[in-house]
Amino acid sequence: MKKTGIIFNGLKVRQKQRQICEEPEENAIREENAYEVKEKEVCLDVTYFLTFAVVHNPVCKGKMKQFSVLQILHYQKLFEASKYHGEYFLSCLGYEEYYYAQVVLGMLFEIREGEKKEAKKSYESLIEMITAGWCEVREELFERPSVKFHKIQEWAGLYTEQPAMGLSQLCIVYLLAEVFQVKILPDTNSALLFQCMLDRNTIWNSPKAEVMEYPFQNAKAEQKSMEFSRILRKQMKYPYRAITGFLNKKEEEFDYYLQNLFHLGGIDRNVICGEKIDKQTFEILTELGGFENEQSLKEYVYSLYIVLLSQYVSKCLNYLKVQNPAVWETKRMEMQDREEILLKKIAELEKRS
């Protein structure tokens, strides 16, 4: 298997660069703002984009469910050994998607770094999975030996509701075009692909704390009743009790409504009773919501419950990730290696004595 193409070298994009002409042609009048345009070929890493698309594709997930436990564990170990652990990227995935992302990233690692036989097997498995997941691409886009970029851009436009999914779909199409030897003809829009993908890769590789900034400013926040603000702040230490501190008998229906929403999702509201928010989170929450007085209580409670529930879900996801069998297996093997080294040292010492 030749190690060439989009998986190994990335997506090649021609980037135009404008430079001031330093040496005008002979007999030419050099204008003050004269520029020459040069094109530079840049290769963009598509690892996260391919992974993001595959783990959200139901057909691909169905294929991965058929993998054996040993296969899954094998790819999870390879994922642990890879460099693709972008904190924000992984935080964008639900637990099921995170589970499948380990498999896909492990497959890509083996394709690039593994032994020839294993790499070829993983490559064929990945391409078979992607071909099955995007069978409509051949029917809708690859009718001819070449396709214009704007056509695949229109096709990918159906996926833009989810951030980065449109770009991820484009990368899948580029990979399939390579497999089926279809040429994608660039246009002015394809040049914009460079900056969009570069920005997204930067975001995905960043820590969550750096990405999740809150530049939002709500004019209403300045008009909050000082008394209402004081009450909210007092409730900050025990946010779960906030609702009981405001609601009177007439608003009991709202309390029942919230509890029913939790039941509708399959859990009881009590699961978040131990959640707390720190001062910074509280300040951001009240600034984003701009809660003015007790008339905005329901908005505040809705917002508060979303934050508390998000914290609870985040803890559950983190716990499940820590329980990853591949992580435990890796730790077990490391401990076993250390024990073997220690036993060898003991044996050497005994021989000397």
Disulfide bonds with the S-S distance in Angstrom:
none
